[in-house]
C-alpha cells in the first residue's frame, strides 16, 4: 500500500510504502490487532 502526494512541480511522489499479508480474520489475535491500531 502506498501513500502518495504531489510535489511542488505537480509530480506524484511516494510518501510511505507498507506491505501487508492478507489473512482470514480468525487468524488475527488480540495482540496483533492492538499493535496494528497503535501503528495506524
C-alpha positions in Angstrom: 0.0 0.0 0.0 1.4 3.4 -0.9 0.7 6.9 0.4 1.3 9.4 -2.4 1.5 13.2 -2.7 2.1 15.9 -5.3 5.4 17.8 -5.0 5.9 21.5 -5.9 6.2 20.6 -9.6 3.0 18.6 -9.6 4.8 15.3 -9.8 3.5 12.3 -7.8 5.8 11.2 -5.1 5.7 8.2 -2.7 5.4 9.4 0.9 5.1 5.9 2.6 5.1 2.3 1.5 3.8 -0.6 3.6 3.4 -4.3 2.9 0.6 -6.4 4.4 -0.2 -10.1 4.3 -3.9 -10.8 4.0 -5.2 -13.5 6.3 -8.6 -14.6 7.5 -10.0 -12.7 10.5 -9.9 -15.7 12.7 -6.1 -15.9 12.3 -5.5 -12.4 13.9 -5.1 -12.5 17.7 -5.9 -9.6 20.1 -2.2 -8.6 20.5 -1.7 -8.3 16.7 -4.9 -6.2 16.4 -3.8 -3.9 19.2 -0.3 -3.5 17.5 -2.0 -2.6 14.2 -4.1 0.0 15.9 -1.1 1.7 17.5 0.7 1.9 14.1 -2.3 3.4 12.3 
